[in-house]
Amino acid sequence: MAFIGVDLHSKSFTICRLEADGSESFATFQLSAQDIERFCLSLDGDDQLAVEATGNTAWFCGEVRACVGRVVVVNPRQFQVIRKSVNKTDRNDARALAFFLSRDMLPQTRLRSSAEAELSSLVQTRDVLVKQRTMLFNKIHALFARHGQKLKKEGLASRKRLSELDLAGFTELERVELRALRDQALSLSETIGALDKAIEGAARTFDGFEGLTSIKGIGPRSAAVLLAGIGNVEDFENADKLAAYVGIVPRVSQSADSDNRGRITKRGDKLLRTTLVQCALVAIRYSGYLNAFYRRIKERRGAGKAIIATARKLLSIVYDTLKNGWVFEDFPAFKIKQNQCAAGQSS
Protein backbone atom coordinates (compact mmCIF):
# COMPACT_ATOMS: atom_id res chain seq x y z
CA MET A 1 0.00 0.00 0.00
CA ALA A 2 1.23 3.50 -0.88
CA PHE A 3 0.07 6.96 0.17
CA ILE A 4 -0.39 9.31 -2.75
CA GLY A 5 -0.61 13.08 -2.45
CA VAL A 6 -2.08 14.91 -5.46
CA ASP A 7 -1.49 18.60 -6.14
CA LEU A 8 -4.36 19.24 -8.54
CA HIS A 9 -4.53 22.14 -10.99
CA SER A 10 -6.88 23.08 -13.82
CA LYS A 11 -4.72 21.53 -16.56
CA SER A 12 -2.36 19.17 -14.77
CA PHE A 13 -1.60 17.43 -11.48
CA THR A 14 1.58 16.43 -9.67
CA ILE A 15 1.69 13.35 -7.45
CA CYS A 16 3.97 12.14 -4.69
CA ARG A 17 3.88 8.38 -4.11
CA LEU A 18 5.03 7.55 -0.56
CA GLU A 19 5.77 3.85 -0.16
CA ALA A 20 5.53 1.90 3.07
CA ASP A 21 9.35 1.83 3.34
CA GLY A 22 9.51 5.65 3.19
CA SER A 23 10.72 5.97 -0.39
CA GLU A 24 9.18 8.65 -2.58
CA SER A 25 8.57 9.07 -6.28
CA PHE A 26 7.10 12.00 -8.18
CA ALA A 27 5.30 12.41 -11.49
CA THR A 28 3.30 15.06 -13.32
CA PHE A 29 0.30 14.26 -15.51
CA GLN A 30 -1.93 16.31 -17.77
CA LEU A 31 -5.67 16.40 -17.17
CA SER A 32 -6.35 14.44 -20.33
CA ALA A 33 -8.12 11.13 -20.75
CA GLN A 34 -4.87 9.48 -21.86
CA ASP A 35 -2.81 10.71 -18.89
CA ILE A 36 -5.52 9.96 -16.33
CA GLU A 37 -5.73 6.41 -17.67
CA ARG A 38 -1.94 6.15 -17.44
CA PHE A 39 -2.11 7.41 -13.83
CA CYS A 40 -4.83 4.92 -12.92
CA LEU A 41 -2.78 2.04 -14.32
CA SER A 42 0.03 3.00 -11.91
CA LEU A 43 -2.25 2.62 -8.89
CA ASP A 44 -2.90 -0.41 -6.70
CA GLY A 45 -6.26 -1.36 -5.24
CA ASP A 46 -5.12 -0.76 -1.64
CA ASP A 47 -3.45 2.62 -2.25
CA GLN A 48 -4.72 5.71 -0.44
CA LEU A 49 -4.98 9.07 -2.19
CA ALA A 50 -5.33 12.62 -0.84
CA VAL A 51 -6.27 15.74 -2.81
CA GLU A 52 -7.30 19.24 -1.74
CA ALA A 53 -10.85 20.40 -2.45
CA THR A 54 -10.89 22.66 -5.53
CA GLY A 55 -13.29 23.35 -8.36
CA ASN A 56 -12.51 20.16 -10.30
CA THR A 57 -11.84 17.83 -7.35
CA ALA A 58 -15.21 16.05 -7.55
CA TRP A 59 -14.62 15.24 -11.22
CA PHE A 60 -11.05 14.07 -10.56
CA CYS A 61 -12.15 11.84 -7.68
CA GLY A 62 -14.81 10.30 -9.87
CA GLU A 63 -12.14 9.38 -12.41
CA VAL A 64 -9.75 7.70 -9.96
CA ARG A 65 -11.93 6.48 -7.07
CA ALA A 66 -12.36 2.96 -8.47
CA CYS A 67 -8.58 2.54 -8.82
CA VAL A 68 -7.64 3.00 -5.14
CA GLY A 69 -8.78 1.77 -1.76
CA ARG A 70 -9.46 5.19 -0.23
CA VAL A 71 -9.77 8.79 -1.38
CA VAL A 72 -9.42 11.65 1.12
CA VAL A 73 -10.60 15.10 0.07
CA VAL A 74 -8.78 17.69 2.19
CA ASN A 75 -10.29 20.90 3.53
CA PRO A 76 -7.73 23.56 2.47
CA ARG A 77 -8.96 26.05 5.07
CA GLN A 78 -8.09 23.68 7.88
CA PHE A 79 -4.92 22.30 6.31
CA GLN A 80 -2.56 25.30 6.41
CA VAL A 81 0.69 23.37 5.86
CA ILE A 82 0.53 23.93 2.11
CA ARG A 83 -0.77 27.50 2.14
CA LYS A 84 1.81 28.74 4.65
CA SER A 85 4.77 26.81 3.26
CA VAL A 86 7.90 28.91 2.70
CA ASN A 87 8.99 26.57 -0.09
CA LYS A 88 5.76 26.10 -2.02
CA THR A 89 6.19 23.93 -5.09
CA ASP A 90 3.92 21.33 -6.68
CA ARG A 91 6.22 18.53 -5.50
CA ASN A 92 6.37 19.81 -1.94
CA ASP A 93 2.60 20.27 -1.80
CA ALA A 94 2.04 16.72 -3.02
CA ARG A 95 4.66 15.44 -0.54
CA ALA A 96 2.91 17.18 2.38
CA LEU A 97 -0.41 15.60 1.44
CA ALA A 98 1.15 12.14 1.14
CA PHE A 99 3.01 12.45 4.45
CA PHE A 100 0.02 13.62 6.50
CA LEU A 101 -2.19 11.04 4.79
CA SER A 102 0.20 8.32 5.97
CA ARG A 103 -0.25 9.63 9.53
CA ASP A 104 -4.04 9.91 9.08
CA MET A 105 -3.84 13.59 10.11
CA LEU A 106 -5.63 15.30 7.21
CA PRO A 107 -8.78 17.39 7.86
CA GLN A 108 -11.37 15.92 5.52
CA THR A 109 -14.24 17.62 3.76
CA ARG A 110 -17.33 16.19 2.09
CA LEU A 111 -18.06 15.99 -1.62
CA ARG A 112 -21.62 16.62 -2.74
CA SER A 113 -23.39 14.27 -5.12
CA SER A 114 -23.90 15.61 -8.63
CA ALA A 115 -27.58 16.35 -7.91
CA GLU A 116 -26.69 18.20 -4.69
CA ALA A 117 -23.94 20.15 -6.45
CA GLU A 118 -26.29 21.20 -9.25
CA LEU A 119 -29.01 22.33 -6.85
CA SER A 120 -26.47 24.14 -4.67
CA SER A 121 -25.06 25.96 -7.68
CA LEU A 122 -28.56 26.97 -8.78
CA VAL A 123 -29.53 28.42 -5.38
CA GLN A 124 -26.19 30.25 -5.20
CA THR A 125 -26.84 31.77 -8.62
CA ARG A 126 -30.29 32.88 -7.48
CA ASP A 127 -28.75 34.50 -4.42
CA VAL A 128 -26.31 36.46 -6.62
CA LEU A 129 -29.13 37.69 -8.87
CA VAL A 130 -31.28 38.71 -5.89
CA LYS A 131 -28.40 40.78 -4.52
CA GLN A 132 -27.92 42.43 -7.91
CA ARG A 133 -31.61 43.29 -8.07
CA THR A 134 -31.46 44.74 -4.56
CA MET A 135 -28.60 47.01 -5.67
CA LEU A 136 -30.76 48.24 -8.55
CA PHE A 137 -33.68 48.86 -6.18
CA ASN A 138 -31.40 50.84 -3.87
CA LYS A 139 -30.19 52.98 -6.77
CA ILE A 140 -33.76 53.72 -7.89
CA HIS A 141 -34.72 54.57 -4.31
CA ALA A 142 -31.73 56.93 -4.02
CA LEU A 143 -32.63 58.79 -7.24
CA PHE A 144 -36.19 59.36 -6.05
CA ALA A 145 -34.96 60.43 -2.60
CA ARG A 146 -32.72 63.01 -4.23
CA HIS A 147 -35.88 64.64 -5.56
CA GLY A 148 -37.62 64.50 -2.21
CA GLN A 149 -39.79 61.51 -3.20
CA LYS A 150 -39.84 58.60 -0.80
CA LEU A 151 -40.40 55.15 -2.26
CA LYS A 152 -41.06 52.01 -0.30
CA LYS A 153 -38.40 49.50 -1.30
CA GLU A 154 -40.89 46.69 -0.74
CA GLY A 155 -43.09 48.21 -3.45
CA LEU A 156 -40.27 47.99 -5.98
CA ALA A 157 -40.48 44.19 -5.76
CA SER A 158 -43.88 44.43 -7.45
CA ARG A 159 -43.45 44.24 -11.22
CA LYS A 160 -46.57 46.36 -11.76
CA ARG A 161 -45.44 49.16 -9.43
CA LEU A 162 -41.93 49.07 -10.85
CA SER A 163 -43.24 49.31 -14.42
CA GLU A 164 -45.51 52.22 -13.53
CA LEU A 165 -42.92 54.42 -11.84
CA ASP A 166 -43.70 58.09 -12.42
CA LEU A 167 -40.60 59.58 -14.03
CA ALA A 168 -42.04 63.10 -14.36
CA GLY A 169 -39.92 65.76 -12.70
CA PHE A 170 -36.63 64.05 -13.53
CA THR A 171 -34.08 65.38 -15.99
CA GLU A 172 -33.57 63.66 -19.32
CA LEU A 173 -30.39 61.92 -18.15
CA GLU A 174 -32.05 60.76 -14.94
CA ARG A 175 -34.95 59.30 -16.91
CA VAL A 176 -32.48 57.39 -19.09
CA GLU A 177 -30.82 56.05 -15.96
CA LEU A 178 -34.10 55.17 -14.25
CA ARG A 179 -35.42 53.33 -17.32
CA ALA A 180 -32.19 51.34 -17.54
CA LEU A 181 -32.34 50.43 -13.84
CA ARG A 182 -36.04 49.57 -14.07
CA ASP A 183 -35.63 47.37 -17.15
CA GLN A 184 -32.72 45.49 -15.63
CA ALA A 185 -34.63 44.96 -12.37
CA LEU A 186 -37.68 43.66 -14.28
CA SER A 187 -35.48 41.31 -16.30
CA LEU A 188 -33.83 40.00 -13.14
CA SER A 189 -37.24 39.47 -11.51
CA GLU A 190 -38.34 37.37 -14.47
CA THR A 191 -35.15 35.32 -14.34
CA ILE A 192 -35.39 34.83 -10.57
CA GLY A 193 -38.98 33.65 -10.97
CA ALA A 194 -37.85 31.03 -13.49
CA LEU A 195 -35.06 29.91 -11.16
CA ASP A 196 -37.53 29.61 -8.27
CA LYS A 197 -39.64 27.15 -10.28
CA ALA A 198 -36.59 25.12 -11.27
CA ILE A 199 -35.24 25.07 -7.71
CA GLU A 200 -38.53 23.93 -6.20
CA GLY A 201 -38.98 21.28 -8.89
CA ALA A 202 -35.50 19.87 -8.31
CA ALA A 203 -35.82 20.01 -4.51
CA ARG A 204 -39.04 17.98 -4.58
CA THR A 205 -37.06 15.01 -5.90
CA PHE A 206 -34.84 14.96 -2.78
CA ASP A 207 -35.58 12.76 0.21
CA GLY A 208 -36.65 14.92 3.13
CA PHE A 209 -38.27 17.72 1.11
CA GLU A 210 -41.78 16.94 2.35
CA GLY A 211 -40.55 16.70 5.94
CA LEU A 212 -38.70 20.02 5.86
CA THR A 213 -41.57 21.92 4.25
CA SER A 214 -43.89 20.56 6.95
CA ILE A 215 -41.89 22.65 9.45
CA LYS A 216 -43.50 26.07 9.85
CA GLY A 217 -40.94 28.63 8.71
CA ILE A 218 -39.31 26.46 6.03
CA GLY A 219 -40.72 27.01 2.54
CA PRO A 220 -39.84 25.18 -0.69
CA ARG A 221 -36.91 27.47 -1.55
CA SER A 222 -35.47 27.36 1.97
CA ALA A 223 -35.85 23.57 1.97
CA ALA A 224 -33.87 23.46 -1.29
CA VAL A 225 -31.03 25.46 0.29
CA LEU A 226 -31.00 23.22 3.36
CA LEU A 227 -31.10 19.97 1.38
CA ALA A 228 -28.35 21.08 -1.01
CA GLY A 229 -26.18 22.42 1.81
CA ILE A 230 -26.57 19.51 4.22
CA GLY A 231 -26.41 16.73 1.66
CA ASN A 232 -26.53 13.22 3.10
CA VAL A 233 -27.54 13.62 6.74
CA GLU A 234 -26.07 10.19 7.49
CA ASP A 235 -22.64 11.81 7.18
CA PHE A 236 -23.25 13.50 10.55
CA GLU A 237 -23.11 11.50 13.75
CA ASN A 238 -25.41 13.89 15.59
CA ALA A 239 -26.98 17.36 15.39
CA ASP A 240 -23.94 18.95 17.06
CA LYS A 241 -21.71 17.68 14.25
CA LEU A 242 -24.09 19.19 11.72
CA ALA A 243 -24.12 22.51 13.61
CA ALA A 244 -20.31 22.58 13.52
CA TYR A 245 -20.40 21.89 9.77
CA VAL A 246 -22.85 24.74 9.20
CA GLY A 247 -20.67 27.06 11.33
CA ILE A 248 -23.32 27.95 13.87
CA VAL A 249 -21.34 26.87 16.94
CA PRO A 250 -19.23 29.19 19.14
CA ARG A 251 -15.47 29.42 18.89
CA VAL A 252 -13.80 27.68 21.83
CA SER A 253 -10.40 28.51 23.28
CA GLN A 254 -9.32 26.34 26.19
CA SER A 255 -5.99 26.52 27.98
CA ALA A 256 -5.28 25.22 31.47
CA ASP A 257 -8.06 26.63 33.66
CA SER A 258 -9.39 29.13 31.11
CA ASP A 259 -12.36 28.31 28.89
CA ASN A 260 -13.33 31.14 26.52
CA ARG A 261 -16.24 30.89 24.10
CA GLY A 262 -16.70 33.56 21.47
CA ARG A 263 -18.86 34.22 18.44
CA ILE A 264 -19.95 31.51 16.05
CA THR A 265 -17.28 30.13 13.73
CA LYS A 266 -19.17 30.99 10.51
CA ARG A 267 -17.44 28.12 8.76
CA GLY A 268 -19.27 26.42 5.95
CA ASP A 269 -21.98 27.58 3.56
CA LYS A 270 -22.95 31.20 4.26
CA LEU A 271 -26.22 30.96 2.33
CA LEU A 272 -27.18 27.84 4.30
CA ARG A 273 -26.47 29.64 7.59
CA THR A 274 -28.35 32.79 6.54
CA THR A 275 -31.35 30.77 5.34
CA LEU A 276 -31.45 28.87 8.62
CA VAL A 277 -31.56 32.13 10.62
CA GLN A 278 -34.33 33.50 8.38
CA CYS A 279 -36.34 30.32 8.87
CA ALA A 280 -35.88 30.59 12.65
CA LEU A 281 -37.25 34.14 12.60
CA VAL A 282 -40.43 32.83 11.00
CA ALA A 283 -40.64 29.62 13.04
CA ILE A 284 -40.75 31.45 16.40
CA ARG A 285 -44.06 33.01 15.30
CA TYR A 286 -45.69 29.59 15.11
CA SER A 287 -43.87 27.30 17.52
CA GLY A 288 -44.51 27.95 21.21
CA TYR A 289 -41.49 25.82 22.06
CA LEU A 290 -39.10 27.80 19.85
CA ASN A 291 -40.69 31.11 20.86
CA ALA A 292 -40.26 30.36 24.58
CA PHE A 293 -36.65 29.30 23.96
CA TYR A 294 -35.95 32.49 22.00
CA ARG A 295 -37.46 34.76 24.66
CA ARG A 296 -35.56 33.02 27.46
CA ILE A 297 -32.21 33.53 25.72
CA LYS A 298 -33.14 37.07 24.66
CA GLU A 299 -33.73 38.14 28.27
CA ARG A 300 -30.27 36.98 29.29
CA ARG A 301 -28.11 37.62 26.24
CA GLY A 302 -29.96 39.87 23.81
CA ALA A 303 -31.89 39.40 20.58
CA GLY A 304 -28.89 38.75 18.33
CA LYS A 305 -27.52 35.81 20.28
CA ALA A 306 -31.05 34.57 20.94
CA ILE A 307 -31.92 34.18 17.27
CA ILE A 308 -28.62 32.40 16.56
CA ALA A 309 -29.29 30.00 19.44
CA THR A 310 -32.82 29.45 18.14
CA ALA A 311 -31.49 28.80 14.63
CA ARG A 312 -29.25 26.10 16.07
CA LYS A 313 -32.24 24.64 17.92
CA LEU A 314 -34.19 24.63 14.65
CA LEU A 315 -31.24 22.92 12.96
CA SER A 316 -31.52 20.11 15.52
CA ILE A 317 -35.17 19.68 14.51
CA VAL A 318 -34.12 19.68 10.85
CA TYR A 319 -31.52 17.01 11.63
CA ASP A 320 -34.02 14.77 13.41
CA THR A 321 -36.58 15.32 10.64
CA LEU A 322 -34.13 14.22 7.94
CA LYS A 323 -32.62 11.44 10.02
CA ASN A 324 -35.95 9.87 10.99
CA GLY A 325 -37.96 10.68 7.89
CA TRP A 326 -40.48 12.75 9.83
CA VAL A 327 -43.33 14.70 8.26
CA PHE A 328 -45.19 16.99 10.65
CA GLU A 329 -48.94 16.92 10.73
CA ASP A 330 -48.99 19.89 13.12
CA PHE A 331 -45.61 21.48 13.69
CA PRO A 332 -46.67 24.01 16.39
CA ALA A 333 -47.98 21.06 18.44
CA PHE A 334 -44.99 18.95 17.35
CA LYS A 335 -47.32 16.27 16.07
CA ILE A 336 -45.80 13.88 13.55
CA LYS A 337 -47.85 11.92 11.05
CA GLN A 338 -48.38 8.46 12.50
CA ASN A 339 -47.22 6.50 9.46
CA GLN A 340 -44.04 8.66 9.32
CA CYS A 341 -43.39 8.12 13.01
CA ALA A 342 -43.75 4.36 12.65
CA ALA A 343 -41.47 4.35 9.59
CA GLY A 344 -38.83 6.30 11.50
CA GLN A 345 -38.92 3.92 14.45
CA SER A 346 -38.70 0.83 12.22
CA SER A 347 -35.66 2.24 10.41
C-alpha positions as CSV (number, residue, x, y, z in Angstrom):
1,M,0.0,0.0,0.0
2,A,1.2,3.5,-0.9
3,F,0.1,7.0,0.2
4,I,-0.4,9.3,-2.8
5,G,-0.6,13.1,-2.5
6,V,-2.1,14.9,-5.5
7,D,-1.5,18.6,-6.1
8,L,-4.4,19.2,-8.5
9,H,-4.5,22.1,-11.0
10,S,-6.9,23.1,-13.8
11,K,-4.7,21.5,-16.6
12,S,-2.4,19.2,-14.8
13,F,-1.6,17.4,-11.5
14,T,1.6,16.4,-9.7
15,I,1.7,13.4,-7.5
16,C,4.0,12.1,-4.7
17,R,3.9,8.4,-4.1
18,L,5.0,7.6,-0.6
19,E,5.8,3.9,-0.2
20,A,5.5,1.9,3.1
21,D,9.4,1.8,3.3
22,G,9.5,5.7,3.2
23,S,10.7,6.0,-0.4
24,E,9.2,8.7,-2.6
25,S,8.6,9.1,-6.3
26,F,7.1,12.0,-8.2
27,A,5.3,12.4,-11.5
28,T,3.3,15.1,-13.3
29,F,0.3,14.3,-15.5
30,Q,-1.9,16.3,-17.8
31,L,-5.7,16.4,-17.2
32,S,-6.3,14.4,-20.3
33,A,-8.1,11.1,-20.8
34,Q,-4.9,9.5,-21.9
35,D,-2.8,10.7,-18.9
36,I,-5.5,10.0,-16.3
37,E,-5.7,6.4,-17.7
38,R,-1.9,6.1,-17.4
39,F,-2.1,7.4,-13.8
40,C,-4.8,4.9,-12.9
41,L,-2.8,2.0,-14.3
42,S,0.0,3.0,-11.9
43,L,-2.2,2.6,-8.9
44,D,-2.9,-0.4,-6.7
45,G,-6.3,-1.4,-5.2
46,D,-5.1,-0.8,-1.6
47,D,-3.5,2.6,-2.3
48,Q,-4.7,5.7,-0.4
49,L,-5.0,9.1,-2.2
50,A,-5.3,12.6,-0.8
51,V,-6.3,15.7,-2.8
52,E,-7.3,19.2,-1.7
53,A,-10.8,20.4,-2.5
54,T,-10.9,22.7,-5.5
55,G,-13.3,23.4,-8.4
56,N,-12.5,20.2,-10.3
57,T,-11.8,17.8,-7.3
58,A,-15.2,16.0,-7.6
59,W,-14.6,15.2,-11.2
60,F,-11.1,14.1,-10.6
61,C,-12.1,11.8,-7.7
62,G,-14.8,10.3,-9.9
63,E,-12.1,9.4,-12.4
64,V,-9.8,7.7,-10.0
65,R,-11.9,6.5,-7.1
66,A,-12.4,3.0,-8.5
67,C,-8.6,2.5,-8.8
68,V,-7.6,3.0,-5.1
69,G,-8.8,1.8,-1.8
70,R,-9.5,5.2,-0.2
71,V,-9.8,8.8,-1.4
72,V,-9.4,11.6,1.1
73,V,-10.6,15.1,0.1
74,V,-8.8,17.7,2.2
75,N,-10.3,20.9,3.5
76,P,-7.7,23.6,2.5
77,R,-9.0,26.0,5.1
78,Q,-8.1,23.7,7.9
79,F,-4.9,22.3,6.3
80,Q,-2.6,25.3,6.4
81,V,0.7,23.4,5.9
82,I,0.5,23.9,2.1
83,R,-0.8,27.5,2.1
84,K,1.8,28.7,4.7
85,S,4.8,26.8,3.3
86,V,7.9,28.9,2.7
87,N,9.0,26.6,-0.1
88,K,5.8,26.1,-2.0
89,T,6.2,23.9,-5.1
90,D,3.9,21.3,-6.7
91,R,6.2,18.5,-5.5
92,N,6.4,19.8,-1.9
93,D,2.6,20.3,-1.8
94,A,2.0,16.7,-3.0
95,R,4.7,15.4,-0.5
96,A,2.9,17.2,2.4
97,L,-0.4,15.6,1.4
98,A,1.1,12.1,1.1
99,F,3.0,12.5,4.5
100,F,0.0,13.6,6.5
101,L,-2.2,11.0,4.8
102,S,0.2,8.3,6.0
103,R,-0.2,9.6,9.5
104,D,-4.0,9.9,9.1
105,M,-3.8,13.6,10.1
106,L,-5.6,15.3,7.2
107,P,-8.8,17.4,7.9
108,Q,-11.4,15.9,5.5
109,T,-14.2,17.6,3.8
110,R,-17.3,16.2,2.1
111,L,-18.1,16.0,-1.6
112,R,-21.6,16.6,-2.7
113,S,-23.4,14.3,-5.1
114,S,-23.9,15.6,-8.6
115,A,-27.6,16.3,-7.9
116,E,-26.7,18.2,-4.7
117,A,-23.9,20.1,-6.4
118,E,-26.3,21.2,-9.3
119,L,-29.0,22.3,-6.8
120,S,-26.5,24.1,-4.7
121,S,-25.1,26.0,-7.7
122,L,-28.6,27.0,-8.8
123,V,-29.5,28.4,-5.4
124,Q,-26.2,30.3,-5.2
125,T,-26.8,31.8,-8.6
126,R,-30.3,32.9,-7.5
127,D,-28.7,34.5,-4.4
128,V,-26.3,36.5,-6.6
129,L,-29.1,37.7,-8.9
130,V,-31.3,38.7,-5.9
131,K,-28.4,40.8,-4.5
132,Q,-27.9,42.4,-7.9
133,R,-31.6,43.3,-8.1
134,T,-31.5,44.7,-4.6
135,M,-28.6,47.0,-5.7
136,L,-30.8,48.2,-8.6
137,F,-33.7,48.9,-6.2
138,N,-31.4,50.8,-3.9
139,K,-30.2,53.0,-6.8
140,I,-33.8,53.7,-7.9
141,H,-34.7,54.6,-4.3
142,A,-31.7,56.9,-4.0
143,L,-32.6,58.8,-7.2
144,F,-36.2,59.4,-6.0
145,A,-35.0,60.4,-2.6
146,R,-32.7,63.0,-4.2
147,H,-35.9,64.6,-5.6
148,G,-37.6,64.5,-2.2
149,Q,-39.8,61.5,-3.2
150,K,-39.8,58.6,-0.8
151,L,-40.4,55.2,-2.3
152,K,-41.1,52.0,-0.3
153,K,-38.4,49.5,-1.3
154,E,-40.9,46.7,-0.7
155,G,-43.1,48.2,-3.5
156,L,-40.3,48.0,-6.0
157,A,-40.5,44.2,-5.8
158,S,-43.9,44.4,-7.5
159,R,-43.5,44.2,-11.2
160,K,-46.6,46.4,-11.8
161,R,-45.4,49.2,-9.4
162,L,-41.9,49.1,-10.8
163,S,-43.2,49.3,-14.4
164,E,-45.5,52.2,-13.5
165,L,-42.9,54.4,-11.8
166,D,-43.7,58.1,-12.4
167,L,-40.6,59.6,-14.0
168,A,-42.0,63.1,-14.4
169,G,-39.9,65.8,-12.7
170,F,-36.6,64.1,-13.5
171,T,-34.1,65.4,-16.0
172,E,-33.6,63.7,-19.3
173,L,-30.4,61.9,-18.1
174,E,-32.1,60.8,-14.9
175,R,-34.9,59.3,-16.9
176,V,-32.5,57.4,-19.1
177,E,-30.8,56.0,-16.0
178,L,-34.1,55.2,-14.3
179,R,-35.4,53.3,-17.3
180,A,-32.2,51.3,-17.5
181,L,-32.3,50.4,-13.8
182,R,-36.0,49.6,-14.1
183,D,-35.6,47.4,-17.1
184,Q,-32.7,45.5,-15.6
185,A,-34.6,45.0,-12.4
186,L,-37.7,43.7,-14.3
187,S,-35.5,41.3,-16.3
188,L,-33.8,40.0,-13.1
189,S,-37.2,39.5,-11.5
190,E,-38.3,37.4,-14.5
191,T,-35.1,35.3,-14.3
192,I,-35.4,34.8,-10.6
193,G,-39.0,33.6,-11.0
194,A,-37.9,31.0,-13.5
195,L,-35.1,29.9,-11.2
196,D,-37.5,29.6,-8.3
197,K,-39.6,27.1,-10.3
198,A,-36.6,25.1,-11.3
199,I,-35.2,25.1,-7.7
200,E,-38.5,23.9,-6.2
201,G,-39.0,21.3,-8.9
202,A,-35.5,19.9,-8.3
203,A,-35.8,20.0,-4.5
204,R,-39.0,18.0,-4.6
205,T,-37.1,15.0,-5.9
206,F,-34.8,15.0,-2.8
207,D,-35.6,12.8,0.2
208,G,-36.7,14.9,3.1
209,F,-38.3,17.7,1.1
210,E,-41.8,16.9,2.4
211,G,-40.6,16.7,5.9
212,L,-38.7,20.0,5.9
213,T,-41.6,21.9,4.3
214,S,-43.9,20.6,6.9
215,I,-41.9,22.6,9.5
216,K,-43.5,26.1,9.8
217,G,-40.9,28.6,8.7
218,I,-39.3,26.5,6.0
219,G,-40.7,27.0,2.5
220,P,-39.8,25.2,-0.7
221,R,-36.9,27.5,-1.6
222,S,-35.5,27.4,2.0
223,A,-35.8,23.6,2.0
224,A,-33.9,23.5,-1.3
225,V,-31.0,25.5,0.3
226,L,-31.0,23.2,3.4
227,L,-31.1,20.0,1.4
228,A,-28.3,21.1,-1.0
229,G,-26.2,22.4,1.8
230,I,-26.6,19.5,4.2
231,G,-26.4,16.7,1.7
232,N,-26.5,13.2,3.1
233,V,-27.5,13.6,6.7
234,E,-26.1,10.2,7.5
235,D,-22.6,11.8,7.2
236,F,-23.3,13.5,10.5
237,E,-23.1,11.5,13.7
238,N,-25.4,13.9,15.6
239,A,-27.0,17.4,15.4
240,D,-23.9,18.9,17.1
241,K,-21.7,17.7,14.2
242,L,-24.1,19.2,11.7
243,A,-24.1,22.5,13.6
244,A,-20.3,22.6,13.5
245,Y,-20.4,21.9,9.8
246,V,-22.9,24.7,9.2
247,G,-20.7,27.1,11.3
248,I,-23.3,27.9,13.9
249,V,-21.3,26.9,16.9
250,P,-19.2,29.2,19.1
251,R,-15.5,29.4,18.9
252,V,-13.8,27.7,21.8
253,S,-10.4,28.5,23.3
254,Q,-9.3,26.3,26.2
255,S,-6.0,26.5,28.0
256,A,-5.3,25.2,31.5
257,D,-8.1,26.6,33.7
258,S,-9.4,29.1,31.1
259,D,-12.4,28.3,28.9
260,N,-13.3,31.1,26.5
261,R,-16.2,30.9,24.1
262,G,-16.7,33.6,21.5
263,R,-18.9,34.2,18.4
264,I,-19.9,31.5,16.1
265,T,-17.3,30.1,13.7
266,K,-19.2,31.0,10.5
267,R,-17.4,28.1,8.8
268,G,-19.3,26.4,5.9
269,D,-22.0,27.6,3.6
270,K,-22.9,31.2,4.3
271,L,-26.2,31.0,2.3
272,L,-27.2,27.8,4.3
273,R,-26.5,29.6,7.6
274,T,-28.4,32.8,6.5
275,T,-31.3,30.8,5.3
276,L,-31.4,28.9,8.6
277,V,-31.6,32.1,10.6
278,Q,-34.3,33.5,8.4
279,C,-36.3,30.3,8.9
280,A,-35.9,30.6,12.6
281,L,-37.2,34.1,12.6
282,V,-40.4,32.8,11.0
283,A,-40.6,29.6,13.0
284,I,-40.8,31.4,16.4
285,R,-44.1,33.0,15.3
286,Y,-45.7,29.6,15.1
287,S,-43.9,27.3,17.5
288,G,-44.5,28.0,21.2
289,Y,-41.5,25.8,22.1
290,L,-39.1,27.8,19.9
291,N,-40.7,31.1,20.9
292,A,-40.3,30.4,24.6
293,F,-36.7,29.3,24.0
294,Y,-36.0,32.5,22.0
295,R,-37.5,34.8,24.7
296,R,-35.6,33.0,27.5
297,I,-32.2,33.5,25.7
298,K,-33.1,37.1,24.7
299,E,-33.7,38.1,28.3
300,R,-30.3,37.0,29.3
301,R,-28.1,37.6,26.2
302,G,-30.0,39.9,23.8
303,A,-31.9,39.4,20.6
304,G,-28.9,38.8,18.3
305,K,-27.5,35.8,20.3
306,A,-31.0,34.6,20.9
307,I,-31.9,34.2,17.3
308,I,-28.6,32.4,16.6
309,A,-29.3,30.0,19.4
310,T,-32.8,29.4,18.1
311,A,-31.5,28.8,14.6
312,R,-29.3,26.1,16.1
313,K,-32.2,24.6,17.9
314,L,-34.2,24.6,14.6
315,L,-31.2,22.9,13.0
316,S,-31.5,20.1,15.5
317,I,-35.2,19.7,14.5
318,V,-34.1,19.7,10.8
319,Y,-31.5,17.0,11.6
320,D,-34.0,14.8,13.4
321,T,-36.6,15.3,10.6
322,L,-34.1,14.2,7.9
323,K,-32.6,11.4,10.0
324,N,-35.9,9.9,11.0
325,G,-38.0,10.7,7.9
326,W,-40.5,12.7,9.8
327,V,-43.3,14.7,8.3
328,F,-45.2,17.0,10.7
329,E,-48.9,16.9,10.7
330,D,-49.0,19.9,13.1
331,F,-45.6,21.5,13.7
332,P,-46.7,24.0,16.4
333,A,-48.0,21.1,18.4
334,F,-45.0,19.0,17.3
335,K,-47.3,16.3,16.1
336,I,-45.8,13.9,13.5
337,K,-47.8,11.9,11.1
338,Q,-48.4,8.5,12.5
339,N,-47.2,6.5,9.5
340,Q,-44.0,8.7,9.3
341,C,-43.4,8.1,13.0
342,A,-43.8,4.4,12.6
343,A,-41.5,4.3,9.6
344,G,-38.8,6.3,11.5
345,Q,-38.9,3.9,14.4
346,S,-38.7,0.8,12.2
347,S,-35.7,2.2,10.4
